[in-house]
Amino acid sequence: MKTLNHTFLVTILAVFLFSGCAVHQSTKTTSNVSVQSKQDVHMVLQSYVAGRQARDLEAVKAVLDPDVDQLTSRGEWRRGREAAVAGMKRSSKKNPGNRTLKVESIRFLKHDVVLADARYIIKGTNDPDRILWSSFTLVKDSNGKWRITSIRNQKPKD
């Protein structure tokens, strides 16, 4: 009976130790992010907004993952790169103006997955400025390049 209890306790202890190591490893991965990685993500987001501003659909496509999905501030889902780009083209035509993206935070969920939050502002139209919150999820592709895989836009409550 003592051997059974001893085996049980050792098994429980091993489970706790290994699960603690896994949590520690995950935390270590996200806290040791290089400055260069953050700059790379920032550059992708700036390329995205520059492409939107210039209405350069090829530049926008270049930073989007093929399976990107976007939920607009008006509740429209755009699934896939072609649908997202077509919707962005319509949106840019309907909402002209100068687009800026002010990145507020970049959080590495894993070494190859990032969540970035930003203020997305469209100015210079006859209408009041459009001020949105945008969240971007980026993933590293097989070539090591960051791609936007999801975009969520939300109009803050006035």
N, C-alpha and C positions, 0 to 999 in steps of 0.2 A: 504494500500500500504506500509506503514511504517513497519507493522508486517511482510509482505512478504520479504522486503529488510533485515530486522533484522534477520529473519530465514535463509535467504540465506547467509548472512555474518557469522552467527554462524556456519552453515554447512561447509562453506569454511574454517573457522578457525579451526574447529575440524579435518577436513581432513589433513590440514597442521601439526597440532599438533601430530596426530596419526602417520602420515608418518615419522615425525621427530623422534618420539619415536622408531619406527621400525628400522630406520637407526642407531640410537644411540645404540639400543640393539644389532644389528649385529656387530657394531664396538667393543662394550664392550666384546662380546663373543670371538672375535679373538685376542684382545689385552691382555686378562687375561689368556693366555695360560701358563700352569705350565712348569717349567723347566723339570719336569718328562715327560710330554707329548712330548716335543721336543727330549728328550733322547730316549724315546720309538720309535719315528719315526726314529731317527738316527740308533738305533739298528736293526730295520727292514731292512733298506737300507744296513747296514753292513752285515747282515745275507744273504741278496740277493747276494751281490758281493762275499761273502765267499763261498756260494753255487756254484756260477758260477765258481769261481777260482778252487774249489775242484771237479768240475763237478759232484756235488751231486744234482741230479735232485729232490730228495725228499725234500731236504732243500730249494731249490728254490720254489718248489710247495707250501711249507708250508707258504711262505710269499706272495703268489699271490692270488688275489681274483679269484673266479671261472670264472668271466666274464672279466678278464683282457684283454686288447688289447695293442699291441706293434706296433709301427711304427719304423722300423729299419733305420739306416743311409743310407741304399741302397734302401729304399722306399718299403720294403716288409711289408705288414700288417700281423700280427699274432693275430687272434681273438680267445679268450678263453684260459683257462689255459693249456690244452693239446697241442694246436697248438703253444702257446708261448714257452712252455718247449721243444717241439720237435725242434722248430726253434733255440732255444738257444743251444741245444745239437749240431746241425749242425754247428752253428756259432762258438762254442768253439772248435770244431774239425778243422774247416777251419782257425780259428784265434787263435792258441794257444798262450800262453804267460801269463804273470802275470797281473791280472786285479786289478785295484784299482778304488775306487770311492771316490772323494773328494767333499763332500757336501758343496756347496757354500751358499745355503739359504734354510730355511724351513719356509714356510708361511702358517699359518692356515687360510683357507678360511671360515671355520665354525669349530665348536668344534670337528666335526667328519670328516672333509675333509681337506687334506693337499696337498700343491704343494711344491715339493722339486726339486731344481736345483743342478746339480753336474757336475763335470768333470769326465768323464769315460775314463780311460787310459789303454791300453793294451801294455805292454812292453815285451822285451825279445825274440823277434822273429828275423828272418833274415831280415824282412822288417822293415821300419821305424815304430816308435811307432804310434799306432792309438790313437788319442786324439779326443774325442767326447764330446759334450754337451749332457747331459741327463736330461730330466724332468720326474719326477715321480708324479703321483697323488695317494694318499693313502686315504683309507676310513676305518673307524672303523666298524668292523662287529658286529653282535648281541651279541657276547661274549666280546666285548670291546677290541678286538685285531685289530691292524693296519694291513691292507692288501694293497698291491700294486694293483691298478686297471687300471693304464695306464702307459706306458713307451714310451717316445719319444726320439729317439737318432738322433743327428744331427752332421754332421762333419762341424766344423767351416771352414770358408773360409780362405785359406792360406794367 
